[in-house]
Amino acid sequence: MRVLGICGSPRNSTTNYVLNEALNRLNENGFETDLVSCFGKHIAPCMHCDYCMEHKKCINEDDMNEVYKKLQQCDGLILATPVQSGGVSSNLSVIMDRTRALEAIDYNILRGKIGMSIAVGGDRTGGQDFAHLKNITYFMIHGIIPVSGGPFGSNLGASFWSKDSLEDIKNDEYGFDSLNRTLVEFENFLRKYID
Ligand SMILES: Cc1cc2nc3c(=O)[nH]c(=O)nc-3n(C[C@H](O)[C@H](O)[C@H](O)COP(=O)(O)O)c2cc1C
């Protein structure tokens, strides 16, 4: 089974670090993993030109092509985002919009995959839950089954408090507890629902 992690940060720092930790653990537990980062990528916003509806591909030829390929191939999807302006990063939001061109090819292309959310805020209560809700909404819209840490904590996904520092996020015990809880459920769902 393949798990794709998308890092929505425009740089290679705290979100990338925790996503890597998540994918390493999945890898140790027998999953194939892949990480795509927005760092250094050129992915233009959707222009709503509807070219994809007619031509079954996006009019933009950019780094989204790699993401399209990997989205199709994965069984599980982790959306990891820095909290920006109280929600997901603009980089991740662009990827979400651009997914429209995939479904112009095949309406069911993402249906039945398993999804989980990671949100990294500079502040402890900087909007991690709003970022999770956006990720979960994306999952729902595309027929991806969203998982969280369950009813006893990490109720929407894994939430980190980075204090804007790579050193500090490494010591965010609560964040890593929430990641562990969410990963347990994610693995359970993958094993149960993906052949
Ligand atoms: C434009 C911008 C907006 C931000 N808005 C928020 C915010 O609303 N809430 C918050 O907790 N942190 C906010 N931050 C801080 C980042 O979430 C935090 O530094 C995070 O660790 C960055 O992730 P990265 O290291 O993976 O880029 C913002 C950072 C930037 C650059």
The ligand as a Gaussian input file, in Angstrom:
#p B3LYP/6-31G(d) Opt

LIG

0 1
 C        2.059000      34.042000       6.111000
 C        2.093000      33.277000       7.403000
 C        0.945000      33.199000       8.151000
 C        0.951000      32.507000       9.356000
 N       -0.209000      32.417000      10.062000
 C       -0.238000      31.684000      11.202000
 C       -1.466000      31.524000      11.898000
 O       -2.524000      32.036000      11.536000
 N       -1.454000      30.771000      13.035000
 C       -0.296000      30.179000      13.512000
 O       -0.359000      29.485000      14.535000
 N        0.880000      30.325000      12.869000
 C        0.932000      31.038000      11.716000
 N        2.098000      31.161000      11.014000
 C        3.313000      30.483000      11.540000
 C        3.537000      29.107000      10.885000
 O        2.375000      28.317000      10.945000
 C        4.638000      28.356000      11.633000
 O        5.824000      29.090000      11.623000
 C        4.910000      26.989000      11.024000
 O        5.777000      26.272000      11.868000
 C        5.511000      27.128000       9.623000
 O        5.641000      25.857000       9.061000
 P        6.934000      25.503000       8.131000
 O        8.104000      25.622000       9.056000
 O        6.699000      24.118000       7.707000
 O        6.941000      26.479000       7.035000
 C        2.127000      31.859000       9.814000
 C        3.297000      31.937000       9.031000
 C        3.265000      32.640000       7.840000
 C        4.526000      32.710000       7.017000

